[in-house]
């Protein structure tokens, strides 16, 4: 539990790869997300789920998919 943040999901992945940024954007639609770039391997993704309530809203409901415009 070292380094976790209460009420957040923390995504650790290499900086500069669009795949990881896109994944983080998708997770951010559902959860409160923080991004970290502190990994040493090129293809490592580490997701930490902190204690508490990381959902975007108080009811725990989120819309998955492409947002309406």
N, C-alpha and C positions, 0 to 999 in steps of 0.2 A: 504493500500500500504506500510505499515511499513515492513521493512526487505526485500523488493523485490530487485532484481538486474536487472539493465537494460540489455536487450538482452539475458536473461537467463530464463529458467524454473527451479524452485527450488523444489525438492522433499523432503518433511519432512516425515520420517517414522522411525520406530524402527530399531536399529542396530542389526545385527546378524541373520536376517530372509532372507533366500535365495530368497523368493518370491519378496520381495521389491527390492533386488539388481537386480534381473532379470528384473523387471518392469523398473527400472531406466536404465538398459542397453538398453532395447528396445526404451525407450524414447530418449536416447542419440543418437540413429541412425538418428533421425529426428531433434531434437532440441539441443541447447547448454544447458546442464543440470548441475546443482550443487546439491549435496546431503547434507542433514542436518539430524541429529539424535536427534533433540530436542523435541520429542513428549513424552508425559507421558503415553499415553494409548498403550496397546500392539498391537491393531489392527487398529490403526489410520494412514491414509495416507493423507497428505495434500500437494497439488500441487499449487505452486504460479507461476503465469506467469507474468513476469516483463514487463514493457513498452519497446518498441523498436522492435527489429527484432530477435527473438530467434531461427529462422530456422538455420539449419546447413550450408547452402550455400546461396549466395546472390540472387539466383533465386527462392528460396523457394521450390526447388525440393528435394525430398529425396526418397530413395529406402526403401520400407517397405517389410520385409520378411528376409529370411536367406541370408546373403551376399554370393556372389559367391566366390569360392576359386580358 
